[in-house]
Amino acid sequence: MNRYPLWKYITVAVALLIGFVYTLPNFFGEAPAVQVSSNRATLKVDAGVLPRVEAILQEAQVAPDGIFVESNGIKVRLKDTDTQLKAKDALEKAFNPDPANADYVVALNLLTASPKWLTDMGALPMYLGLDLRGGVHFLLQVDMPGAQQKRLDSIGADLRTLLRDKNLRHAGINRDGERILINFRDGQTRDQARIVIDKDLAELNLVEQGSGDNLRLVATLKPESLVKLREYAIKQNINTLHNRINELGVAEPVIAQQGADRIVVQLPGVQDTAKAKDILGRTATLEIRMVDETPGALEGALAGQVPFGTELYNERGGAPVLVKKQVVLTGERLTDAQAGFDSQNNEPAVHLTLDSAGARIFRDVTRDNVGKRMAILLIEKGKGEVVTAPVIRTEIGGGRVQISGRMTTSEANDTALLLRAGSLAAPMEIIEERTIGPSLGAESIKRGFDSTLWGFVAIAVFMIIYYQVFGMVSVVALASNLLLLVALLSLLQATLTLPGIAAIALTLGMAIDANVLINERVREELRNGMPPQAAITAGYERAFDTILDSNITTLIAGLALLIFGSGPVRGFAVVHCLGILTSIFSAVVISRSLVNLIYGRQKKLTKVSIGQVWKPEADTTK
């Protein structure tokens, strides 16, 4: 009656084995490490750089515990912090001989100390939040007035192009604070210009002013356009920060909007605060310019005689390129960039999409410069480099642009990513900075671990005393629940915070509730005179509906916290929801398996060890 088929026992055993393997990495802790990544978009740090790193460490007499090549650079795991600092100094000196013009980011980091065989299986520890691991917390203020002025300057350029294309003569376009003044000499031209601007630049409010031959249109951004501008500035800056933080190799950083114009950045495990500030504080802009192909101009520039109105840069691969200073387009005109393939030769390419004003400008420039080269530059910290410099084959209209030639698929993806989020939509300033030391995180972990441990011990003692063998089964099921929950969090690479530890402790209390329901239901069936084997079956089956109902209602509340919450509340909800799923499995399936193993093979079972079964006394009045 109370026997599982073999496959069910095997399923439970495999689940527990997998849970044990994926829980194991959390007990090895972390080791100090040094990461080498690129400081330039066109410079890759991959397996080709690995021999150089090994040679530098060998020369510095530093023995690493492991060297790992990852998507965002090379990480070197070391034995202690002293060796970590020694390795960082050696790598910094070798990779960046000129600190003022650094090509690489050499940063302190932390890596899991799990053995290689576990890492190869994909068994990694849970990420720890800022409150447990230590790290840095930044609050960034986005300069919204600066973003608005930047947009107005861009609109001013659009207005000049638009009126020129429509053959409408104006007497000057100037920006006055948050207004753009468009001057005209006659009313007919002003009226025609207003119709054209209303059609092509619907984001503007236009007001007529002046009289006689001193007429003007005053353009301001509509309130809804200002809202969209602020939303775009925040979104674009968050995307850019995500890409920059990848250089630090931070696992599960927190980058979120706070209020209308602020961004919170939390970097757990970051030890090099100065390096983090340097990367977050960068300002980068994207520019498209024409290449100066005048005969002898490049040779003269290389000899030190740069022609007037030009600048000398390096292209991907190190080839020099002489670029005109006049900017044709900026990254503000770019609405999308996706990696793909050239339809003609199937080579990797990058497909760009420009806004309406950018499409007009690009069409005119490509029409007038067929056969010439156009350079796409990234300007950062006052220095620029050419991402690519393709030849213009034909006039390009419609706002769809393709960049191709001498690219690998990986380079096309990197270039598309860079063009999408290579620059900040608005300047930012760090207005708050907090550093949380690892010792504070270690103390938080200890307290959280102690609270969970003693809570588990208290529950275990009570269950064993009150329910005897069934209590021991409940304790084993509870331990399995904890094992599976930690394994699941590790497998999903979830971030554990102090609220998450609180959710684990709460899960233990809720999980044992299901076992109490089962045990009491079995007792009730025994009190009613049912045979032990039948009582066990009835107890589990009849308690299941109650367990399911109570856990579903709690899961609904947890999902609401997950959907509408943020920060610590969301972290609590993730652990809470996963804990409900593992508690149902452990309370029903694992405990039933153990009970079946203990009592299921006894054909003539007369008694079960489930504590005192209180039976009603016989009525003596009759």
C-alpha positions as CSV (number, residue, x, y, z in Angstrom):
1,M,0.0,0.0,0.0
2,N,2.7,2.5,1.0
3,R,5.3,1.7,-1.6
4,Y,6.7,3.9,-4.3
5,P,7.9,2.4,-7.7
6,L,11.7,2.4,-8.1
7,W,11.7,5.3,-10.5
8,K,10.3,7.6,-7.8
9,Y,13.0,6.7,-5.4
10,I,15.6,7.3,-8.1
11,T,14.0,10.7,-9.0
12,V,14.2,11.8,-5.3
13,A,17.8,10.5,-5.0
14,V,18.9,12.3,-8.2
15,A,17.2,15.6,-7.1
16,L,19.0,15.4,-3.7
17,L,22.3,14.6,-5.4
18,I,22.0,17.5,-7.9
19,G,21.0,19.8,-4.9
20,F,24.1,18.7,-3.0
21,V,26.4,19.4,-6.0
22,Y,25.0,22.9,-6.7
23,T,24.9,23.8,-3.0
24,L,28.5,22.8,-2.5
25,P,30.2,25.9,-4.2
26,N,28.7,28.1,-1.5
27,F,30.9,26.6,1.1
28,F,34.2,27.4,-0.6
29,G,33.9,31.2,-0.3
30,E,35.7,33.7,-2.6
31,A,39.4,34.3,-3.4
32,P,41.1,37.6,-4.3
33,A,41.6,38.2,-8.1
34,V,42.8,40.7,-10.7
35,Q,40.9,41.3,-13.9
36,V,42.3,42.7,-17.1
37,S,39.8,44.1,-19.6
38,S,39.8,46.6,-22.4
39,N,39.6,50.4,-21.9
40,R,38.9,50.9,-25.6
41,A,36.0,49.7,-27.7
42,T,38.2,48.6,-30.6
43,L,40.7,46.7,-28.3
44,K,39.8,43.1,-27.4
45,V,41.1,41.1,-24.4
46,D,40.7,37.4,-25.3
47,A,42.7,34.2,-25.4
48,G,45.4,35.8,-27.5
49,V,46.3,38.1,-24.5
50,L,46.5,35.1,-22.1
51,P,50.2,34.2,-22.9
52,R,51.2,37.8,-22.2
53,V,49.4,37.8,-18.8
54,E,51.1,34.5,-17.9
55,A,54.5,35.8,-18.8
56,I,54.1,39.0,-16.8
57,L,53.0,37.0,-13.7
58,Q,55.9,34.6,-14.1
59,E,58.4,37.5,-14.4
60,A,56.9,39.0,-11.2
61,Q,57.2,35.7,-9.4
62,V,53.4,35.5,-8.8
63,A,51.9,32.0,-8.8
64,P,48.2,32.2,-9.7
65,D,45.6,29.7,-8.5
66,G,43.9,29.9,-11.9
67,I,43.6,32.1,-15.0
68,F,40.2,32.3,-16.7
69,V,39.3,33.9,-20.1
70,E,35.8,35.3,-20.0
71,S,33.7,37.5,-22.3
72,N,34.7,40.7,-20.5
73,G,38.4,40.0,-20.0
74,I,40.9,37.8,-18.3
75,K,40.6,37.0,-14.6
76,V,43.5,35.8,-12.4
77,R,42.7,34.1,-9.1
78,L,45.3,34.4,-6.3
79,K,46.0,33.0,-2.9
80,D,45.8,36.2,-0.7
81,T,45.4,39.9,-0.9
82,D,49.2,40.6,-0.7
83,T,49.7,38.5,-3.8
84,Q,46.7,40.2,-5.4
85,L,48.2,43.6,-5.0
86,K,51.6,42.4,-6.3
87,A,50.0,40.9,-9.4
88,K,47.9,44.1,-10.0
89,D,51.0,46.3,-9.8
90,A,52.9,44.0,-12.3
91,L,50.0,43.9,-14.8
92,E,49.2,47.6,-14.5
93,K,52.9,48.5,-15.2
94,A,53.1,46.1,-18.2
95,F,49.8,46.8,-19.8
96,N,49.6,50.6,-19.1
97,P,53.1,52.0,-19.3
98,D,51.5,55.5,-19.7
99,P,48.8,55.7,-16.9
100,A,47.4,58.9,-18.5
101,N,46.6,57.0,-21.7
102,A,45.6,53.6,-20.4
103,D,44.5,51.1,-23.0
104,Y,43.5,48.4,-20.4
105,V,41.5,48.3,-17.1
106,V,43.4,46.4,-14.4
107,A,41.1,46.1,-11.5
108,L,40.9,44.2,-8.2
109,N,38.1,41.6,-8.0
110,L,36.8,38.5,-6.2
111,L,36.3,35.1,-7.7
112,T,34.8,31.9,-6.4
113,A,37.3,29.6,-4.7
114,S,35.4,26.4,-5.9
115,P,37.5,23.6,-7.4
116,K,37.7,23.4,-11.2
117,W,35.6,20.3,-11.5
118,L,32.7,22.1,-9.9
119,T,33.1,25.2,-12.0
120,D,33.3,23.0,-15.2
121,M,29.9,21.6,-14.3
122,G,28.5,25.1,-14.1
123,A,28.1,24.8,-10.3
124,L,28.7,28.3,-9.0
125,P,27.9,30.0,-5.7
126,M,25.0,32.4,-5.3
127,Y,25.8,36.0,-5.9
128,L,25.8,38.0,-2.7
129,G,24.3,41.4,-2.5
130,L,26.0,44.6,-1.3
131,D,24.9,44.1,2.3
132,L,26.5,40.7,2.5
133,R,29.6,40.9,0.3
134,G,30.6,44.5,0.7
135,G,31.3,46.9,-2.2
136,V,30.4,50.4,-3.3
137,H,27.2,52.3,-3.6
138,F,26.9,55.4,-5.9
139,L,24.0,57.8,-6.4
140,L,24.3,59.6,-9.7
141,Q,22.5,62.8,-10.6
142,V,21.6,63.1,-14.3
143,D,21.9,66.6,-15.6
144,M,18.4,67.0,-17.2
145,P,18.9,70.7,-18.1
146,G,22.1,69.7,-19.9
147,A,20.1,67.0,-21.8
148,Q,17.5,69.5,-22.7
149,Q,20.1,72.0,-24.0
150,K,21.8,69.3,-26.0
151,R,18.5,68.4,-27.6
152,L,17.7,72.0,-28.4
153,D,21.1,72.4,-30.1
154,S,20.3,69.4,-32.1
155,I,16.9,70.7,-33.1
156,G,18.5,74.0,-34.1
157,A,20.7,72.1,-36.6
158,D,17.6,70.2,-37.8
159,L,15.7,73.4,-38.4
160,R,18.6,74.8,-40.5
161,T,18.7,71.7,-42.7
162,L,14.9,71.5,-43.0
163,L,14.4,75.1,-44.1
164,R,17.3,74.8,-46.5
165,D,15.8,71.7,-48.1
166,K,12.4,73.5,-48.5
167,N,14.1,76.6,-49.9
168,L,12.8,78.8,-47.1
169,R,15.2,81.7,-46.3
170,H,15.5,82.7,-42.7
171,A,17.4,85.5,-41.0
172,G,19.2,83.3,-38.4
173,I,18.4,80.6,-35.9
174,N,19.6,81.0,-32.3
175,R,19.0,79.3,-29.0
176,D,18.0,81.6,-26.1
177,G,17.9,79.5,-22.9
178,E,15.1,76.9,-23.4
179,R,13.8,78.6,-26.6
180,I,14.9,78.5,-30.2
181,L,14.5,81.8,-32.1
182,I,13.9,81.5,-35.9
183,N,14.1,85.0,-37.5
184,F,12.4,86.0,-40.8
185,R,12.1,89.1,-42.9
186,D,8.6,88.6,-44.3
187,G,5.4,87.1,-43.0
188,Q,4.7,84.8,-46.0
189,T,8.0,82.9,-45.4
190,R,7.3,82.7,-41.7
191,D,3.9,81.2,-42.4
192,Q,5.3,78.6,-44.8
193,A,8.1,77.7,-42.4
194,R,5.6,77.2,-39.6
195,I,3.6,74.7,-41.7
196,V,6.8,72.8,-42.6
197,I,8.1,72.7,-39.0
198,D,4.7,71.7,-37.5
199,K,4.7,68.7,-40.0
200,D,8.3,67.6,-39.5
201,L,9.1,68.5,-35.9
202,A,5.9,67.9,-34.1
203,E,7.7,67.9,-30.7
204,L,7.9,71.8,-30.9
205,N,5.4,74.4,-29.8
206,L,5.6,77.5,-32.1
207,V,4.6,81.0,-31.2
208,E,4.7,84.0,-33.6
209,Q,6.4,87.2,-32.5
210,G,7.6,90.5,-33.9
211,S,6.3,92.9,-36.6
212,G,7.4,94.5,-39.8
213,D,10.6,93.0,-41.2
214,N,11.7,91.7,-37.7
215,L,9.5,88.6,-37.5
216,R,10.3,85.4,-35.7
217,L,9.0,82.0,-34.6
218,V,9.8,81.0,-31.0
219,A,10.1,77.3,-30.6
220,T,9.9,75.4,-27.3
221,L,9.7,71.7,-26.5
222,K,6.2,70.5,-25.7
223,P,5.6,69.2,-22.1
224,E,5.1,65.6,-23.4
225,S,8.4,65.9,-25.4
226,L,10.2,67.0,-22.2
227,V,8.9,63.9,-20.4
228,K,10.0,61.6,-23.2
229,L,13.4,63.4,-23.3
230,R,13.9,62.8,-19.6
231,E,12.8,59.1,-19.9
232,Y,15.2,58.6,-22.8
233,A,18.1,60.2,-20.9
234,I,17.7,58.0,-17.9
235,K,17.2,54.8,-20.0
236,Q,20.2,55.5,-22.3
237,N,22.4,56.3,-19.3
238,I,21.4,53.1,-17.5
239,N,22.2,51.1,-20.7
240,T,25.6,52.8,-21.0
241,L,26.4,52.2,-17.3
242,H,25.6,48.5,-17.7
243,N,28.1,48.2,-20.6
244,R,30.8,50.2,-18.7
245,I,30.4,48.1,-15.5
246,N,31.0,45.0,-17.5
247,E,34.7,46.2,-17.7
248,L,34.8,45.6,-13.9
249,G,33.4,42.1,-14.1
250,V,30.9,42.8,-11.4
251,A,28.4,40.0,-10.9
252,E,24.8,41.1,-10.6
253,P,25.3,44.9,-10.2
254,V,22.3,46.9,-9.2
255,I,21.6,49.8,-11.6
256,A,18.2,51.4,-11.2
257,Q,16.4,54.7,-11.5
258,Q,15.6,56.6,-8.3
259,G,13.2,59.4,-8.6
260,A,12.9,61.5,-11.7
261,D,16.6,62.2,-12.4
262,R,18.8,60.0,-10.3
263,I,20.4,56.6,-10.8
264,V,21.5,54.2,-8.1
265,V,24.5,52.0,-8.8
266,Q,25.5,49.2,-6.4
267,L,28.6,47.1,-7.2
268,P,28.9,44.1,-4.8
269,G,32.5,42.8,-4.3
270,V,34.3,45.7,-6.0
271,Q,37.4,46.5,-4.1
272,D,38.9,49.1,-6.4
273,T,36.6,52.1,-5.6
274,A,38.8,54.6,-7.6
275,K,38.6,52.4,-10.7
276,A,34.9,52.1,-10.4
277,K,34.5,55.9,-10.1
278,D,36.7,56.4,-13.1
279,I,34.6,54.1,-15.3
280,L,31.3,55.4,-14.1
281,G,32.4,59.0,-14.6
282,R,33.3,58.7,-18.2
283,T,31.6,60.8,-20.9
284,A,31.6,59.4,-24.4
285,T,30.2,60.7,-27.7
286,L,29.8,59.1,-31.1
287,E,30.6,61.1,-34.2
288,I,30.6,60.6,-37.9
289,R,33.1,62.5,-40.0
290,M,34.6,62.4,-43.4
291,V,38.1,61.0,-44.0
292,D,40.6,63.5,-45.6
293,E,42.0,61.6,-48.6
294,T,44.0,64.5,-50.1
295,P,47.2,63.0,-51.7
296,G,50.1,63.4,-49.3
297,A,48.0,64.7,-46.4
298,L,48.2,61.5,-44.4
299,E,52.0,61.2,-44.9
300,G,52.5,64.8,-43.8
301,A,50.3,64.2,-40.7
302,L,52.4,61.2,-39.8
303,A,55.5,63.3,-40.2
304,G,54.1,65.8,-37.7
305,Q,52.5,68.3,-40.1
306,V,48.7,67.8,-39.6
307,P,46.8,69.8,-42.1
308,F,44.5,72.5,-40.8
309,G,41.0,71.3,-40.1
310,T,41.9,67.7,-39.7
311,E,42.9,65.3,-36.9
312,L,45.0,62.1,-36.9
313,Y,43.4,58.9,-35.4
314,N,44.0,55.2,-35.5
315,E,41.6,52.7,-37.0
316,R,40.8,49.2,-35.9
317,G,44.0,47.2,-36.2
318,G,46.2,50.3,-35.7
319,A,46.1,51.8,-39.2
320,P,46.3,55.7,-39.1
321,V,43.4,57.7,-40.5
322,L,43.3,61.4,-41.2
323,V,39.8,62.7,-40.3
324,K,38.2,66.1,-40.9
325,K,37.2,68.0,-37.8
326,Q,33.8,68.9,-39.1
327,V,31.2,66.6,-37.6
328,V,28.6,65.2,-40.0
329,L,26.4,63.4,-37.5
330,T,26.5,62.5,-33.8
331,G,25.1,59.5,-31.9
332,E,22.0,61.5,-31.0
333,R,20.7,60.7,-34.5
334,L,21.1,57.0,-34.1
335,T,17.9,55.2,-33.1
336,D,19.1,51.5,-33.4
337,A,22.2,49.5,-34.3
338,Q,22.0,45.7,-34.9
339,A,24.6,43.2,-36.1
340,G,23.8,41.2,-39.2
341,F,25.2,40.2,-42.6
342,D,25.8,42.0,-45.9
343,S,23.0,40.9,-48.3
344,Q,25.5,40.8,-51.3
345,N,28.5,38.9,-50.0
346,N,27.1,37.5,-46.7
347,E,29.9,39.1,-44.7
348,P,29.3,40.3,-41.1
349,A,27.9,43.9,-41.0
350,V,26.3,46.4,-38.7
351,H,22.9,47.8,-39.7
352,L,22.1,51.3,-38.4
353,T,18.8,53.2,-38.2
354,L,18.8,57.0,-38.1
355,D,16.0,59.4,-37.1
356,S,14.3,61.5,-39.7
357,A,16.7,64.4,-39.4
358,G,19.7,62.2,-39.4
359,A,18.4,60.3,-42.5
360,R,18.2,63.6,-44.4
361,I,21.7,64.7,-43.4
362,F,23.2,61.3,-44.2
363,R,21.4,61.1,-47.6
364,D,22.9,64.5,-48.5
365,V,26.4,63.7,-47.3
366,T,26.5,60.3,-49.0
367,R,25.2,61.7,-52.3
368,D,27.9,64.3,-52.4
369,N,30.7,61.9,-51.3
370,V,30.3,58.7,-53.3
371,G,33.6,56.8,-53.5
372,K,35.0,58.6,-50.4
373,R,35.5,57.2,-46.9
374,M,33.4,58.1,-43.9
375,A,34.8,57.6,-40.3
376,I,32.8,56.6,-37.3
377,L,34.5,57.8,-34.1
378,L,34.1,57.3,-30.4
379,I,35.3,60.3,-28.4
380,E,36.0,59.5,-24.8
381,K,37.9,61.5,-22.2
382,G,39.0,64.0,-24.8
383,K,40.5,61.3,-27.0
384,G,39.0,59.5,-29.9
385,E,39.5,56.5,-32.1
386,V,38.0,55.3,-35.3
387,V,35.6,52.3,-34.9
388,T,35.4,51.8,-38.6
389,A,36.0,53.9,-41.8
390,P,34.0,52.4,-44.7
391,V,33.8,53.6,-48.3
392,I,30.6,55.2,-49.4
393,R,29.4,53.1,-52.4
394,T,26.2,55.0,-53.2
395,E,23.7,57.5,-51.9
396,I,22.1,56.1,-48.8
397,G,18.5,57.3,-48.1
398,G,15.7,56.2,-45.8
399,G,17.7,56.3,-42.7
400,R,19.1,52.7,-43.1
401,V,22.9,52.5,-43.1
402,Q,25.2,49.4,-43.3
403,I,28.7,49.2,-42.1
404,S,30.7,46.3,-43.4
405,G,34.2,45.2,-44.4
406,R,37.0,43.4,-42.5
407,M,34.7,42.5,-39.6
408,T,34.2,39.2,-37.8
409,T,30.8,38.3,-36.3
410,S,32.0,39.1,-32.9
411,E,33.3,42.5,-34.0
412,A,30.0,43.3,-35.7
413,N,28.2,42.5,-32.4
414,D,30.6,44.6,-30.4
415,T,30.3,47.5,-32.8
416,A,26.5,47.4,-32.8
417,L,26.5,47.3,-29.0
418,L,28.9,50.3,-28.9
419,L,26.9,52.3,-31.3
420,R,23.7,51.6,-29.4
421,A,25.0,52.5,-26.0
422,G,28.4,54.0,-26.4
423,S,27.6,57.5,-25.1
424,L,25.7,59.1,-22.3
425,A,22.5,60.9,-23.3
426,A,23.1,63.4,-20.5
427,P,26.0,64.2,-18.2
428,M,26.0,62.7,-14.7
429,E,27.6,63.6,-11.4
430,I,28.3,61.4,-8.4
431,I,26.5,63.0,-5.5
432,E,26.7,60.2,-3.0
433,E,29.2,57.5,-2.4
434,R,29.3,54.8,0.3
435,T,31.8,52.0,0.7
436,I,30.7,48.8,2.6
437,G,33.7,46.7,3.8
438,P,33.8,43.0,3.4
439,S,34.1,42.6,7.2
440,L,30.6,44.1,7.7
441,G,29.3,41.8,5.0
442,A,30.9,38.8,6.7
443,E,29.3,39.7,10.0
444,S,25.9,40.0,8.3
445,I,26.4,36.6,6.7
446,K,27.3,35.1,10.1
447,R,24.3,36.5,11.9
448,G,22.0,35.4,9.1
449,F,23.5,31.9,9.1
450,D,23.3,31.7,12.9
451,S,19.6,32.7,12.9
452,T,18.8,30.1,10.2
453,L,20.8,27.4,12.0
454,W,19.3,28.0,15.4
455,G,15.9,28.3,14.0
456,F,16.4,24.9,12.2
457,V,17.7,23.3,15.4
458,A,14.8,24.6,17.5
459,I,12.3,23.2,14.9
460,A,14.2,19.9,14.7
461,V,14.2,19.4,18.5
462,F,10.5,20.1,18.8
463,M,9.5,17.8,15.9
464,I,11.6,14.9,17.1
465,I,10.3,15.1,20.7
466,Y,6.7,15.6,19.7
467,Y,6.4,13.3,16.6
468,Q,9.3,10.8,17.2
469,V,10.1,8.9,14.0
470,F,7.7,11.0,11.9
471,G,9.4,14.0,13.5
472,M,12.8,12.8,12.3
473,V,11.3,12.3,8.8
474,S,10.0,15.8,8.9
475,V,13.5,17.1,9.9
476,V,15.2,15.3,7.0
477,A,12.5,16.7,4.7
478,L,13.2,20.2,6.1
479,A,16.9,19.8,5.6
480,S,16.3,18.6,2.0
481,N,14.1,21.7,1.4
482,L,16.9,24.0,2.5
483,L,19.4,22.0,0.4
484,L,17.2,22.3,-2.7
485,L,16.4,26.0,-2.1
486,V,20.1,26.9,-1.9
487,A,20.9,24.8,-4.9
488,L,18.1,26.4,-7.0
489,L,19.3,29.9,-6.0
490,S,22.8,28.9,-7.0
491,L,21.7,27.3,-10.3
492,L,19.7,30.4,-11.2
493,Q,22.6,32.6,-10.1
494,A,20.2,34.7,-8.0
495,T,21.5,37.4,-5.7
496,L,21.2,36.8,-2.0
497,T,20.8,39.7,0.3
498,L,19.8,40.1,4.0
499,P,16.1,40.1,3.1
500,G,16.8,36.9,1.2
501,I,18.3,35.2,4.3
502,A,15.1,36.4,6.2
503,A,13.1,34.7,3.5
504,I,15.0,31.4,3.9
505,A,14.3,31.5,7.7
506,L,10.6,32.2,7.0
507,T,10.6,29.3,4.4
508,L,11.8,26.9,7.1
509,G,8.9,27.8,9.4
510,M,6.4,27.6,6.6
511,A,7.8,24.3,5.3
512,I,7.5,22.5,8.6
513,D,3.9,23.6,8.8
514,A,3.1,21.2,5.9
515,N,4.7,18.3,7.8
516,V,2.7,19.2,10.9
517,L,-0.5,19.1,8.9
518,I,0.5,15.6,7.5
519,N,1.5,14.3,10.9
520,E,-1.7,15.5,12.6
521,R,-3.8,14.1,9.8
522,V,-2.2,10.7,10.3
523,R,-2.8,10.9,14.0
524,E,-6.4,11.8,13.4
525,E,-6.9,8.7,11.2
526,L,-5.3,6.6,13.8
527,R,-7.6,8.0,16.5
528,N,-10.6,7.1,14.3
529,G,-9.4,3.5,14.4
530,M,-7.9,3.2,10.9
531,P,-5.0,0.7,10.5
532,P,-1.6,2.3,10.4
533,Q,-0.9,1.7,6.7
534,A,-4.2,3.1,5.7
535,A,-3.8,6.0,8.1
536,I,-0.5,6.9,6.5
537,T,-2.0,6.9,3.0
538,A,-5.1,8.8,4.1
539,G,-3.0,11.3,6.1
540,Y,-0.8,12.3,3.1
541,E,-3.6,12.3,0.6
542,R,-6.1,14.3,2.6
543,A,-3.5,16.8,3.9
544,F,-2.3,17.5,0.4
545,D,-5.2,19.7,-0.6
546,T,-4.8,21.8,2.5
547,I,-1.1,22.1,1.9
548,L,-1.6,23.1,-1.8
549,D,-4.3,25.7,-1.0
550,S,-2.2,27.4,1.7
551,N,0.9,27.5,-0.4
552,I,-0.8,28.8,-3.5
553,T,-2.3,31.7,-1.6
554,T,1.1,32.5,-0.1
555,L,2.7,32.2,-3.6
556,I,0.2,34.7,-5.0
557,A,1.3,37.2,-2.3
558,G,5.0,36.5,-3.1
559,L,4.4,37.0,-6.8
560,A,2.7,40.3,-6.1
561,L,5.9,41.4,-4.2
562,L,8.0,40.1,-7.1
563,I,6.1,42.0,-9.7
564,F,5.5,45.3,-7.9
565,G,8.4,45.4,-5.5
566,S,12.0,46.5,-6.1
567,G,15.3,46.3,-4.4
568,P,15.3,44.4,-1.1
569,V,11.6,43.6,-1.4
570,R,12.1,41.9,-4.7
571,G,15.1,39.9,-3.3
572,F,12.9,38.7,-0.5
573,A,10.1,37.7,-2.9
574,V,12.4,35.7,-5.2
575,V,13.7,33.5,-2.3
576,H,10.2,33.3,-0.8
577,C,8.6,32.1,-4.1
578,L,11.3,29.5,-4.7
579,G,11.1,28.4,-1.1
580,I,7.4,27.6,-1.5
581,L,8.0,25.4,-4.5
582,T,10.8,23.4,-2.8
583,S,8.8,23.1,0.5
584,I,5.9,21.5,-1.3
585,F,8.2,19.0,-3.0
586,S,10.1,18.2,0.2
587,A,7.1,18.0,2.5
588,V,5.0,15.8,0.2
589,V,7.4,13.8,-2.0
590,I,10.6,13.4,0.1
591,S,8.9,12.8,3.5
592,R,6.5,10.3,1.9
593,S,9.5,8.5,0.3
594,L,11.2,8.2,3.7
595,V,8.0,7.0,5.5
596,N,7.4,4.4,2.7
597,L,11.0,3.1,3.1
598,I,10.5,2.8,6.9
599,Y,7.0,1.4,7.1
600,G,5.9,0.5,3.6
601,R,7.5,-3.0,3.6
602,Q,5.9,-4.1,6.8
603,K,2.8,-6.1,5.8
604,K,1.4,-6.5,9.3
605,L,2.1,-3.0,10.7
606,T,0.4,-2.6,14.1
607,K,2.0,0.6,15.4
608,V,3.8,3.7,14.1
609,S,6.1,6.1,16.0
610,I,4.3,9.4,15.7
611,G,4.0,10.5,19.3
612,Q,1.1,10.1,21.7
613,V,-2.2,9.4,19.8
614,W,-4.9,10.8,22.1
615,K,-8.0,8.7,21.8
616,P,-11.4,9.8,23.3
617,E,-12.3,7.9,26.4
618,A,-15.3,5.6,26.4
619,D,-18.5,7.1,27.7
620,T,-19.0,5.7,31.3
621,T,-22.5,7.1,31.9
622,K,-24.2,4.3,30.0
